[in-house]
């Protein structure tokens, strides 16, 4: 969407996971602080130099007393998720370069004191900045901030989560060979 005279925006509507998604896929109960918390974390992550989509706001829609749906709003990016990119680009050199960019983005996030709660191939986004490719991190919904770099044990947990995502999406290692998988997920 685009507002008159403003940048192109992207609104990511909140979606529930787990079993709750079958009952109420987009409605939350309680104080509507979740999208505001994500906005605060995203703003702080950006200030710390973490490569993310530029956060621009949050939208909260009350649907009944104590119930709401929400959206997180960022500046729109062109590109695709890392998983989409890996399946679309068959140039091994470009793939290896993008995997290294993704690892650098993750290391920058961890060194900046941001722990992602759901690090997976869909939350790493490949985009362009002028003539070069970049990787940004998406969905800081349940992320945690640390005063210093993320402790090594917590980083390891993030990499285990990412490796699980890779095994689930690419069980035959058709798109990520052992070397690329190690670059991306070994802590």
Backbone torsions as a table, in degrees:
resi	resn	phi	psi	omega
1	UNK	NA	155.9	179.3
2	UNK	-137.1	130.5	173.9
3	UNK	-88.7	149.6	-179.4
4	UNK	-52.0	122.8	176.1
5	UNK	74.2	1.9	-177.0
6	UNK	-109.3	-180.0	179.3
7	UNK	-73.7	162.5	173.8
8	UNK	-71.7	133.5	-175.6
9	UNK	-110.5	156.1	173.0
10	UNK	-127.2	127.3	177.7
11	UNK	-110.5	118.2	177.0
12	UNK	-99.7	109.1	180.0
13	UNK	-74.1	140.4	178.5
14	UNK	-65.2	132.4	177.5
15	UNK	-128.3	134.7	179.8
16	UNK	-78.4	150.0	175.2
17	UNK	-110.0	-173.7	177.4
18	UNK	63.1	-159.8	-178.5
19	UNK	-68.2	-27.4	-178.9
20	UNK	-60.0	-26.0	-178.1
21	UNK	-63.4	-23.2	179.5
22	UNK	-80.3	-23.2	-178.6
23	UNK	-91.8	-50.0	-178.3
24	UNK	-145.5	89.5	-170.9
25	UNK	-65.2	-25.4	-175.2
26	UNK	-134.8	10.0	-179.0
27	UNK	-111.2	133.1	-179.0
28	UNK	-114.5	153.9	178.1
29	UNK	-110.8	143.8	174.6
30	UNK	113.8	-167.3	177.3
31	UNK	-67.0	138.8	-175.5
32	UNK	-83.9	53.7	-177.6
33	UNK	-93.3	-15.2	-175.6
34	UNK	-55.8	-52.1	179.9
35	UNK	-67.3	-30.8	178.3
36	UNK	-71.1	-36.0	175.9
37	UNK	-63.9	-44.5	178.9
38	UNK	-62.2	-39.4	178.2
39	UNK	-61.5	-44.5	179.1
40	UNK	-63.4	-44.0	179.5
41	UNK	-65.5	-43.2	179.8
42	UNK	-63.2	-41.4	177.8
43	UNK	-62.2	-43.9	179.7
44	UNK	-66.5	-40.7	178.4
45	UNK	-60.4	-43.1	178.9
46	UNK	-62.8	-42.6	177.2
47	UNK	-61.8	-30.5	179.8
48	UNK	-84.3	3.5	176.5
49	UNK	86.5	12.2	178.9
50	UNK	-74.6	130.2	-179.6
51	UNK	-74.4	103.2	179.4
52	UNK	-134.2	166.2	171.6
53	UNK	-67.5	138.3	-175.9
54	UNK	-62.7	117.3	179.4
55	UNK	-73.8	134.1	-178.7
56	UNK	-120.9	-17.6	179.4
57	UNK	166.4	-177.9	176.8
58	UNK	-138.8	151.2	179.3
59	UNK	-126.2	133.2	-179.8
60	UNK	-126.5	127.8	179.5
61	UNK	-117.8	115.9	175.9
62	UNK	-72.9	131.4	179.4
63	UNK	-111.2	-19.4	176.2
64	UNK	-171.0	164.0	178.8
65	UNK	-55.1	120.7	179.3
66	UNK	83.9	-2.1	-179.6
67	UNK	-120.8	141.8	-178.8
68	UNK	-151.5	161.8	166.0
69	UNK	-123.9	156.6	-174.3
70	UNK	-147.3	163.4	175.8
71	UNK	-137.5	147.7	175.4
72	UNK	-107.4	130.3	-171.8
73	UNK	-113.0	129.8	177.6
74	UNK	-130.4	168.3	169.7
75	UNK	-68.1	135.0	-178.0
76	UNK	-67.2	143.0	175.1
77	UNK	-118.7	149.8	172.1
78	UNK	-100.7	143.5	179.8
79	UNK	144.3	-150.9	-177.0
80	UNK	-155.8	163.6	177.6
81	UNK	-65.4	160.6	178.0
82	UNK	-58.5	-39.9	179.3
83	UNK	-61.6	-44.8	177.6
84	UNK	-62.6	-41.9	-179.9
85	UNK	-62.1	-46.7	-178.9
86	UNK	-59.3	-35.5	179.8
87	UNK	-78.8	-24.5	-175.0
88	UNK	-92.5	-29.4	-175.0
89	UNK	-102.5	120.0	-178.3
90	UNK	-100.4	8.3	176.9
91	UNK	-84.6	111.0	-175.7
92	UNK	-60.0	-34.7	-179.2
93	UNK	-68.7	-44.1	179.2
94	UNK	-66.0	-43.5	177.7
95	UNK	-57.1	-47.8	-179.6
96	UNK	-61.2	-39.9	178.9
97	UNK	-63.2	-44.1	-178.9
98	UNK	-67.5	-37.7	176.0
99	UNK	-61.0	-41.8	177.1
100	UNK	-65.5	-38.8	175.6
101	UNK	-62.1	-40.8	179.0
102	UNK	-63.3	-44.0	179.4
103	UNK	-62.8	-40.7	178.5
104	UNK	-62.1	-41.2	178.5
105	UNK	-62.1	-42.2	179.2
106	UNK	-65.5	-45.0	178.9
107	UNK	-62.3	-40.0	177.1
108	UNK	-62.0	-41.4	178.0
109	UNK	-61.9	-49.5	-179.3
110	UNK	-64.7	-43.2	178.5
111	UNK	-65.8	-26.5	177.1
112	UNK	-83.7	4.2	176.7
113	UNK	79.6	27.1	179.2
114	UNK	-116.5	124.7	177.7
115	UNK	-108.8	118.3	179.4
116	UNK	-79.0	137.0	-177.9
117	UNK	-86.5	-17.8	-175.9
118	UNK	-143.3	58.0	-178.2
119	UNK	-71.2	117.8	179.3
120	UNK	-152.7	174.3	-175.6
121	UNK	-66.5	-17.1	177.7
122	UNK	-85.2	-18.0	-178.5
123	UNK	-100.3	10.7	170.7
124	UNK	-114.1	124.5	-170.1
125	UNK	-119.0	126.3	179.9
126	UNK	-95.1	123.5	-178.0
127	UNK	-136.8	-178.0	177.1
128	UNK	-117.2	146.5	172.9
129	UNK	-128.1	96.1	-174.1
130	UNK	68.4	-120.5	-177.7
131	UNK	-93.0	-4.9	-173.2
132	UNK	-114.1	157.9	176.0
133	UNK	-85.8	146.9	174.1
134	UNK	-134.7	159.8	174.0
135	UNK	-123.3	127.5	176.4
136	UNK	-117.5	157.8	-178.2
137	UNK	-100.6	133.7	-179.1
138	UNK	-110.9	161.0	167.8
139	UNK	63.5	74.8	176.9
140	UNK	-94.0	27.0	-175.2
141	UNK	-48.8	-48.4	-177.3
142	UNK	-116.0	22.9	-178.1
143	UNK	-65.4	158.6	176.8
144	UNK	-119.2	145.0	175.4
145	UNK	-104.8	141.0	175.0
146	UNK	-118.2	153.3	178.9
147	UNK	-67.5	-29.9	176.9
148	UNK	-126.7	-163.8	177.7
149	UNK	-57.5	152.8	178.4
150	UNK	-64.0	130.7	179.0
151	UNK	-57.5	148.9	-173.7
152	UNK	-57.9	-38.9	178.9
153	UNK	-62.4	-39.1	178.8
154	UNK	-72.2	-35.6	174.7
155	UNK	-60.7	-45.3	-179.7
156	UNK	-56.1	-43.0	178.3
157	UNK	-59.7	-40.4	177.2
158	UNK	-62.0	-43.3	-178.9
159	UNK	-69.0	-34.4	175.6
160	UNK	-63.2	-42.6	178.2
161	UNK	-61.4	-43.3	179.6
162	UNK	-65.3	-42.5	178.3
163	UNK	-62.2	-37.6	177.5
164	UNK	-63.5	-39.5	177.4
165	UNK	-62.3	-43.7	179.4
166	UNK	-63.0	-45.9	179.9
167	UNK	-61.2	-37.6	-179.3
168	UNK	-69.6	-44.8	-176.3
169	UNK	-81.0	-32.5	-174.4
170	UNK	-131.4	62.8	-174.6
171	UNK	-62.8	-26.8	-178.6
172	UNK	-93.7	4.3	-177.6
173	UNK	52.5	44.0	178.4
174	UNK	-75.4	-31.6	-174.8
175	UNK	-109.2	-25.2	178.4
176	UNK	-123.9	107.8	178.2
177	UNK	-74.1	174.9	-175.6
178	UNK	-59.4	-39.6	-179.7
179	UNK	-64.8	-47.6	179.4
180	UNK	-64.4	-39.2	178.4
181	UNK	-62.0	-41.6	178.7
182	UNK	-64.9	-42.5	178.1
183	UNK	-59.0	-42.3	-174.4
184	UNK	-77.7	-32.7	-167.6
185	UNK	-123.4	-7.2	-179.0
186	UNK	-83.9	124.3	-176.1
187	UNK	-84.3	NA	NA
